[in-house]
Amino acid sequence: VQLQASGGGLVQAGESLRLSCSASGSFFRIDTMGWYRQDPGKKRLLVASISSSGNTAYSDSVEGRFTLSRDNAKNTVYLQMDSLKPGDTAVYYCNVVATLLLGTKGDYWGQGTQVTVSS
């Protein structure tokens, strides 16, 4: 499974960005999709996740400002980030859990995309 992420950049506080991540390759089904973020020297933390049925979960720090959605036909997950704050600055990583063709589960990461929010 390969993940292609896009959409990071530099914005000012209060502005918006949308991250996208598309999965491709050989798999039976994409299960959970989500985004994590990581500051230099710190642990990678969950931002938001979405199940195959569309149930979402958000970290407290982004609840109400970020919206996660997915297009199952395109195997793509979107993170709409509104009212961005300098504290949202980090490298964002897409994560996907997939059921593979033999029925096993795989956990995959995309390349990081930098989000920088200036004050």
C-alpha positions as a Markdown table, in Angstrom:
| # | Residue | x | y | z |
|---|---|---|---|---|
| 1 | Val | 0.0 | 0.0 | 0.0 |
| 2 | Gln | 1.4 | 3.4 | -1.0 |
| 3 | Leu | 0.1 | 6.7 | 0.4 |
| 4 | Gln | 0.4 | 10.0 | -1.3 |
| 5 | Ala | -0.1 | 13.1 | 0.9 |
| 6 | Ser | -0.5 | 16.6 | -0.2 |
| 7 | Gly | -1.7 | 20.0 | 0.9 |
| 8 | Gly | 0.7 | 21.3 | 3.5 |
| 9 | Gly | 2.1 | 24.8 | 3.4 |
| 10 | Leu | 2.6 | 28.1 | 5.2 |
| 11 | Val | -0.4 | 30.1 | 6.3 |
| 12 | Gln | -1.2 | 32.8 | 8.8 |
| 13 | Ala | -3.1 | 32.3 | 12.0 |
| 14 | Gly | -6.9 | 32.0 | 11.4 |
| 15 | Glu | -6.5 | 30.8 | 7.8 |
| 16 | Ser | -7.3 | 27.3 | 6.5 |
| 17 | Leu | -5.6 | 24.4 | 4.8 |
| 18 | Arg | -6.8 | 21.1 | 3.4 |
| 19 | Leu | -4.6 | 18.0 | 3.5 |
| 20 | Ser | -5.3 | 15.0 | 1.3 |
| 21 | Cys | -4.0 | 11.5 | 1.4 |
| 22 | Ser | -4.7 | 8.8 | -1.3 |
| 23 | Ala | -4.0 | 5.1 | -0.9 |
| 24 | Ser | -3.1 | 2.9 | -3.8 |
| 25 | Gly | -1.7 | -0.6 | -4.3 |
| 26 | Ser | -2.9 | -4.1 | -3.6 |
| 27 | Phe | -5.4 | -4.5 | -0.7 |
| 28 | Phe | -8.8 | -5.8 | 0.0 |
| 29 | Arg | -10.1 | -2.9 | 1.9 |
| 30 | Ile | -9.0 | 0.4 | 3.5 |
| 31 | Asp | -10.1 | 0.4 | 7.2 |
| 32 | Thr | -9.2 | 3.3 | 9.4 |
| 33 | Met | -7.7 | 6.4 | 7.9 |
| 34 | Gly | -6.2 | 9.3 | 9.8 |
| 35 | Trp | -3.7 | 12.0 | 10.4 |
| 36 | Tyr | -1.0 | 12.4 | 13.0 |
| 37 | Arg | 1.3 | 15.2 | 13.6 |
| 38 | Gln | 4.8 | 15.5 | 15.1 |
| 39 | Asp | 6.9 | 18.3 | 16.4 |
| 40 | Pro | 10.7 | 18.0 | 16.2 |
| 41 | Gly | 12.0 | 15.8 | 19.1 |
| 42 | Lys | 8.5 | 14.9 | 20.2 |
| 43 | Lys | 6.2 | 12.0 | 19.9 |
| 44 | Arg | 3.8 | 11.6 | 16.9 |
| 45 | Leu | 0.3 | 12.3 | 18.1 |
| 46 | Leu | -3.1 | 11.5 | 16.7 |
| 47 | Val | -4.9 | 14.5 | 15.2 |
| 48 | Ala | -8.0 | 12.7 | 13.8 |
| 49 | Ser | -9.2 | 9.4 | 12.5 |
| 50 | Ile | -12.1 | 8.0 | 10.6 |
| 51 | Ser | -13.4 | 4.5 | 10.4 |
| 52 | Ser | -14.6 | 2.7 | 7.2 |
| 53 | Ser | -18.2 | 3.5 | 8.3 |
| 54 | Gly | -17.4 | 7.2 | 8.7 |
| 55 | Asn | -17.1 | 7.5 | 12.5 |
| 56 | Thr | -14.6 | 10.2 | 13.4 |
| 57 | Ala | -12.5 | 11.0 | 16.4 |
| 58 | Tyr | -10.5 | 14.1 | 17.1 |
| 59 | Ser | -7.9 | 15.2 | 19.5 |
| 60 | Asp | -9.1 | 17.8 | 22.0 |
| 61 | Ser | -6.7 | 20.4 | 20.5 |
| 62 | Val | -8.4 | 20.4 | 17.1 |
| 63 | Glu | -12.0 | 19.5 | 18.0 |
| 64 | Gly | -14.3 | 22.0 | 16.4 |
| 65 | Arg | -11.7 | 23.4 | 14.1 |
| 66 | Phe | -10.6 | 20.4 | 12.0 |
| 67 | Thr | -12.9 | 18.2 | 9.9 |
| 68 | Leu | -11.9 | 14.8 | 8.7 |
| 69 | Ser | -13.7 | 13.1 | 5.8 |
| 70 | Arg | -13.0 | 10.3 | 3.4 |
| 71 | Asp | -14.0 | 9.3 | -0.2 |
| 72 | Asn | -14.1 | 5.5 | -0.2 |
| 73 | Ala | -14.4 | 5.3 | -4.0 |
| 74 | Lys | -11.1 | 7.2 | -4.2 |
| 75 | Asn | -9.4 | 5.6 | -1.1 |
| 76 | Thr | -8.7 | 9.2 | -0.1 |
| 77 | Val | -8.9 | 11.0 | 3.3 |
| 78 | Tyr | -9.2 | 14.7 | 3.7 |
| 79 | Leu | -8.3 | 16.9 | 6.7 |
| 80 | Gln | -9.9 | 20.3 | 6.5 |
| 81 | Met | -8.1 | 22.6 | 8.9 |
| 82 | Asp | -9.8 | 25.9 | 9.8 |
| 83 | Ser | -8.9 | 28.6 | 12.3 |
| 84 | Leu | -5.4 | 27.5 | 12.3 |
| 85 | Lys | -3.1 | 28.4 | 15.2 |
| 86 | Pro | 0.6 | 28.6 | 15.5 |
| 87 | Gly | 0.4 | 25.6 | 17.8 |
| 88 | Asp | -0.8 | 23.6 | 14.9 |
| 89 | Thr | 2.6 | 23.9 | 13.2 |
| 90 | Ala | 4.1 | 20.4 | 12.8 |
| 91 | Val | 4.8 | 17.8 | 10.2 |
| 92 | Tyr | 1.5 | 15.9 | 9.5 |
| 93 | Tyr | 1.5 | 12.2 | 8.6 |
| 94 | Cys | -1.2 | 10.3 | 7.0 |
| 95 | Asn | -1.9 | 6.8 | 8.4 |
| 96 | Val | -4.0 | 4.0 | 7.0 |
| 97 | Val | -4.9 | 0.6 | 8.3 |
| 98 | Ala | -5.7 | -1.8 | 5.4 |
| 99 | Thr | -7.0 | -5.3 | 5.2 |
| 100 | Leu | -4.7 | -7.0 | 2.7 |
| 101 | Leu | -5.6 | -9.6 | 0.1 |
| 102 | Leu | -4.8 | -12.6 | 2.3 |
| 103 | Gly | -6.8 | -11.1 | 5.2 |
| 104 | Thr | -4.0 | -9.8 | 7.3 |
| 105 | Lys | -3.9 | -6.2 | 8.5 |
| 106 | Gly | -1.3 | -3.6 | 7.5 |
| 107 | Asp | -0.5 | -0.3 | 9.0 |
| 108 | Tyr | 1.0 | 2.3 | 6.6 |
| 109 | Trp | 2.4 | 5.8 | 6.8 |
| 110 | Gly | 2.6 | 8.5 | 4.2 |
| 111 | Gln | 5.5 | 10.9 | 3.8 |
| 112 | Gly | 5.1 | 13.9 | 6.1 |
| 113 | Thr | 3.8 | 17.2 | 4.9 |
| 114 | Gln | 4.8 | 20.4 | 6.7 |
| 115 | Val | 2.2 | 22.7 | 8.0 |
| 116 | Thr | 3.4 | 26.0 | 9.3 |
| 117 | Val | 1.1 | 28.6 | 10.9 |
| 118 | Ser | 2.6 | 32.1 | 11.5 |
| 119 | Ser | 1.2 | 34.5 | 14.1 |
